């Protein structure tokens, strides 16, 4: 962890004093920021897990039905230890749930995790759609003004 510089500490104190003068409760702001950071780290783990082609292939396979670690190993042509490492990453990201049944590890897809990623992507799509619509309206109004 990096030490906080004296200048940064002064800035934090100044912000706290300014917030108090404005009547802002910093405990609520701190809670909101911490929650946002936790949400962000969950998404970071998920997208990091999906960045690998083998793991995306595992997700594709699981979208059809449950599978064992051995199934993935054979399908992807990678060793069982490598397969288990990939599954561990997917589990940590909350994308896959594994259960041991006897000597076999059965994997299922957690569709709720994918829904959270989809929700995050759709929020951005909506935001940028609105921005582009506003830009289009502005350009249309500008073109109409030039024509008159």
C-alpha positions in Angstrom: 0.0 0.0 0.0 1.3 3.5 -0.9 1.8 6.0 1.9 -0.4 9.1 1.8 1.5 12.2 1.1 1.2 15.2 3.4 -0.3 17.2 0.6 -3.0 14.6 0.1 -3.7 14.6 3.8 -4.1 18.4 3.8 -6.5 18.1 0.8 -8.6 15.4 2.6 -8.8 17.7 5.7 -9.8 20.7 3.5 -12.5 18.6 1.8 -13.8 17.5 5.2 -13.9 21.1 6.4 -15.6 22.3 3.2 -18.1 19.5 3.5 -18.9 20.4 7.1 -19.4 24.0 6.1 -21.8 23.0 3.4 -23.7 20.7 5.7 -22.7 17.5 3.9 -22.6 14.3 5.9 -19.4 12.5 4.8 -20.3 9.2 6.4 -23.1 8.7 3.9 -20.8 9.8 1.0 -18.1 7.3 2.3 -20.6 4.5 2.4 -21.8 5.2 -1.1 -18.3 5.3 -2.5 -17.3 2.0 -0.7 -20.4 0.3 -2.1 -19.6 1.6 -5.6 -16.0 0.3 -5.2 -17.2 -3.1 -4.1 -19.6 -3.3 -7.0 -16.8 -2.2 -9.4 -14.4 -4.9 -8.0 -17.1 -7.6 -8.6 -17.5 -6.5 -12.2 -13.7 -6.3 -12.6 -13.4 -9.9 -11.4 -16.1 -10.9 -13.8 -14.7 -9.2 -16.9 -11.2 -10.3 -16.0 -12.5 -13.9 -15.9 -14.3 -13.5 -19.3 -11.1 -12.0 -20.9 -9.7 -15.5 -21.4 -10.9 -17.5 -24.4 -10.9 -20.9 -22.6 -13.0 -19.5 -19.8 -15.5 -18.0 -22.4 -15.7 -21.4 -24.0 -16.5 -22.9 -20.6 -19.3 -20.4 -20.1 -20.6 -21.1 -23.6 -20.7 -24.9 -22.8 -22.3 -24.3 -19.4 -25.0 -22.2 -21.1 -26.3 -25.4 -22.7 -26.0 -27.8 -19.7 -23.9 -28.7 -16.7 -20.5 -30.2 -17.3 -17.7 -31.9 -15.3 -14.1 -30.5 -15.1 -13.0 -33.6 -17.1 -15.5 -32.6 -19.9 -13.9 -29.2 -20.2 -10.4 -30.7 -20.2 -11.3 -33.0 -23.1 -13.2 -30.3 -25.0 -10.5 -27.6 -24.7 -7.6 -29.9 -25.0 -5.9 -28.7 -21.8 -4.7 -30.5 -18.7 -7.0 -31.1 -15.8 -5.0 -28.9 -13.5 -5.2 -26.0 -16.0 -8.9 -26.7 -16.3 -9.3 -26.5 -12.5 -7.4 -23.2 -12.4 -9.8 -21.8 -15.0 -12.8 -23.0 -13.0 -11.4 -21.4 -9.8 -11.2 -18.1 -11.6 -14.8 -18.4 -12.8 -15.9 -19.4 -9.4 -14.2 -16.4 -7.7 -15.9 -14.2 -10.3 -19.2 -15.7 -9.3 -19.9 -17.0 -12.8 -19.8 -20.7 -12.1 -20.9 -22.9 -9.2 -19.1 -26.2 -8.7 -20.2 -29.2 -6.6 -18.3 -32.3 -6.0 -20.3 -35.5 -6.6 -18.2 -38.5 -5.7 -14.9 -38.1 -7.6 -16.4 -35.8 -10.2 -16.7 -32.0 -10.0 -19.9 -30.8 -11.7 -20.1 -27.2 -12.8 -23.2 -25.1 -13.5 -23.6 -21.5 -14.7 -24.7 -18.8 -12.3 -26.9 -16.8 -14.7 -27.5 -14.1 -12.1 -23.9 -13.1 -12.4 -24.2 -12.7 -16.1 -27.3 -10.7 -15.6 -25.4 -8.2 -13.4 -22.8 -7.8 -16.2 -25.6 -7.4 -18.7 -27.3 -4.8 -16.5 -24.1 -2.8 -16.3 -23.6 -2.9 -20.0 -27.2 -1.9 -20.7 -26.9 1.1 -18.4 -24.0 2.3 -20.5 -25.8 1.5 -23.7 -28.8 3.6 -22.6 -26.6 6.4 -21.4 -24.7 6.7 -24.7 -27.9 6.2 -26.7 -29.4 9.3 -25.0 -26.2 11.2 -25.5 -26.1 10.3 -29.2 -29.8 11.2 -29.6 -29.1 14.6 -28.0 -26.2 15.2 -30.3 -28.3 14.2 -33.3 -31.0 16.6 -32.3 -28.5 19.4 -31.7 -26.9 18.8 -35.2 -30.4 18.7 -36.8 -31.3 22.0 -35.1 -28.0 23.5 -36.2 -28.6 22.4 -39.8 -32.2 23.7 -39.7 -30.9 27.1 -38.5 -28.3 27.3 -41.3 -30.9 26.5 -43.9 -33.1 29.4 -42.9 
